[in-house]
Amino acid sequence: MTGVQTEVEEHESREFTTQASLNSDETPSPVSFTIGSRQLPSRYCLAPLAGYTHLAFRRALREVGGLGLATTDLVHATQLVGGHRHSLELIETHPHDRPLSVQIFSGNNDHLVDAARWLETHGYEGVDINMGCPMAKINGQGGGARLLCDADHACRLVERVVAAVAVPVTVKMRLGWDRDSIASPMLAKRFEAAGVAAITIHGRTRQQGFQGGVDLAGIQATVEAVSQIPVIGNGDVRTVEGAQHMRRVTGCAAIAIGRGAMLDPWIFRKLQDVELGRTPREPTPDEQVDFLARHFLLMTEQHGERSCLLFRKFAAWYGARLGVPEDLEQRLRLFTSLPEFEAIIAEIRQRHGERRTPIATALIKVPNGPVERW
Ligand SMILES: Cc1cc2nc3c(=O)[nH]c(=O)nc-3n(C[C@H](O)[C@H](O)[C@H](O)COP(=O)(O)O)c2cc1C
């Protein structure tokens, strides 16, 4: 038995699973859209936010409703195939965590191909290649946004991954390395010819990092460059109106929302409501506390007691989002057991809203330094 098999079997013995195809529930609905052979229940997708959009958060979001495709955090292709524990943890999923794609990155084409095959063999239904990450460490190894700099190399890579697996392969990329080398329209066209099933385009260049505004004209140019496949617009959408505006201006088929889903986990439900001609439902105060509690409880299914520690980074966020008084927010940062957590939740139910600070928008750290608006 190989190390990888041993690790995988160890993970499979727990309640969640790496077998992504089990109980797949990609049911057609009036608002569904398709990516290759995949029928997705909504055109509003979750953009990966490494460290935030983990299994528990995805499951809590899906329970709220309206979410189409979710994508895992970026996973190092070499480490995945090598069976590294952290990579296997990142791809852990659950029958209720559908539809899901796994995002892989590497500067080594062979490793990306191997990882795509590995994922297909283990039942995952979609592979997404990261060509947008701006982090120097990843770009230095030839991965992430660095791939935007060599179109031939990127196309060869995409061709090989597409040829290696039967599941739909997608690419998430930026407009280009910098504003003097905008590449996404040309790359999108070539990727479509190479067999990619969809493209997600974050409307910034690598040089921008997360600064400045999203260039809707750049997204539009990418949309117009392809003939059949859906282009998923991405960047700075945090309201229903923002999503509608992006679709109207760019013509994109779908939208991926990252930080906006942290700011408002009900955004997908609201967007679905609008698509179905209903009034978008705002969460009640109780629903908001329920979301916090559910997020943590789902984390404990995966991480057990370690969740108390892992949840700390969300304390400030929920504190501001729910108007949790400062003393309770501080307790959310320090609790060490489930009974303690439950006691805090009971108090939050009684006292939330006591703090009237506006919802902070800069609580999600972005790679490569601060940003103006978030
Ligand atoms: C903390 C953080 C982590 C991110 N991790 C990933 C990642 O793992 N893979 C990826 O393709 N993009 C990643 N992104 C980029 C987002 O998916 C998205 O493209 C970007 O945040 C713009 O969309 P938004 O304004 O809706 O968040 C990350 C962004 C942030 C802020």
Ligand as a Chemical Component Dictionary entry (heavy atoms), coordinates in Angstrom:
data_LIG
# 
_chem_comp.id                   LIG 
_chem_comp.type                 NON-POLYMER 
_chem_comp.pdbx_formal_charge   0 
_chem_comp.three_letter_code    LIG 
# 
loop_
_chem_comp_atom.comp_id 
_chem_comp_atom.atom_id 
_chem_comp_atom.alt_atom_id 
_chem_comp_atom.type_symbol 
_chem_comp_atom.charge 
_chem_comp_atom.model_Cartn_x 
_chem_comp_atom.model_Cartn_y 
_chem_comp_atom.model_Cartn_z 
_chem_comp_atom.pdbx_ordinal 
LIG C1  C1  C 0 -7.553  35.617 1.460  1  
LIG C2  C2  C 0 -7.717  35.282 0.009  2  
LIG C3  C3  C 0 -7.404  34.004 -0.433 3  
LIG C4  C4  C 0 -7.552  33.667 -1.786 4  
LIG N1  N1  N 0 -7.275  32.388 -2.181 5  
LIG C5  C5  C 0 -7.465  32.040 -3.484 6  
LIG C6  C6  C 0 -7.229  30.707 -3.932 7  
LIG O1  O1  O 0 -6.881  29.803 -3.170 8  
LIG N2  N2  N 0 -7.424  30.444 -5.257 9  
LIG C7  C7  C 0 -7.826  31.413 -6.143 10 
LIG O2  O2  O 0 -7.992  31.134 -7.317 11 
LIG N3  N3  N 0 -8.067  32.660 -5.735 12 
LIG C8  C8  C 0 -7.908  32.992 -4.441 13 
LIG N4  N4  N 0 -8.190  34.265 -4.029 14 
LIG C9  C9  C 0 -8.776  35.209 -4.998 15 
LIG C10 C10 C 0 -10.296 35.148 -4.942 16 
LIG O3  O3  O 0 -10.767 33.875 -5.363 17 
LIG C11 C11 C 0 -10.935 36.203 -5.860 18 
LIG O4  O4  O 0 -10.461 36.020 -7.166 19 
LIG C12 C12 C 0 -10.619 37.619 -5.408 20 
LIG O5  O5  O 0 -10.683 37.743 -4.002 21 
LIG C13 C13 C 0 -11.600 38.615 -6.048 22 
LIG O6  O6  O 0 -12.925 38.223 -5.797 23 
LIG P1  P1  P 0 -13.784 38.791 -4.555 24 
LIG O7  O7  O 0 -13.686 40.297 -4.618 25 
LIG O8  O8  O 0 -15.173 38.270 -4.809 26 
LIG O9  O9  O 0 -13.177 38.269 -3.299 27 
LIG C14 C14 C 0 -8.022  34.631 -2.708 28 
LIG C15 C15 C 0 -8.323  35.916 -2.252 29 
LIG C16 C16 C 0 -8.192  36.242 -0.917 30 
LIG C17 C17 C 0 -8.564  37.622 -0.454 31 
# 
loop_
_chem_comp_bond.comp_id 
_chem_comp_bond.atom_id_1 
_chem_comp_bond.atom_id_2 
_chem_comp_bond.value_order 
_chem_comp_bond.pdbx_ordinal 
LIG C1  C2  SING 1  
LIG C2  C3  SING 2  
LIG C2  C16 DOUB 3  
LIG C3  C4  DOUB 4  
LIG C4  N1  SING 5  
LIG C4  C14 SING 6  
LIG N1  C5  DOUB 7  
LIG C5  C6  SING 8  
LIG C5  C8  SING 9  
LIG C6  O1  DOUB 10 
LIG C6  N2  SING 11 
LIG N2  C7  SING 12 
LIG C7  O2  DOUB 13 
LIG C7  N3  SING 14 
LIG N3  C8  DOUB 15 
LIG C8  N4  SING 16 
LIG N4  C9  SING 17 
LIG N4  C14 SING 18 
LIG C9  C10 SING 19 
LIG C10 O3  SING 20 
LIG C10 C11 SING 21 
LIG C11 O4  SING 22 
LIG C11 C12 SING 23 
LIG C12 O5  SING 24 
LIG C12 C13 SING 25 
LIG C13 O6  SING 26 
LIG O6  P1  SING 27 
LIG P1  O7  DOUB 28 
LIG P1  O8  SING 29 
LIG P1  O9  SING 30 
LIG C14 C15 DOUB 31 
LIG C15 C16 SING 32 
LIG C16 C17 SING 33 
# 
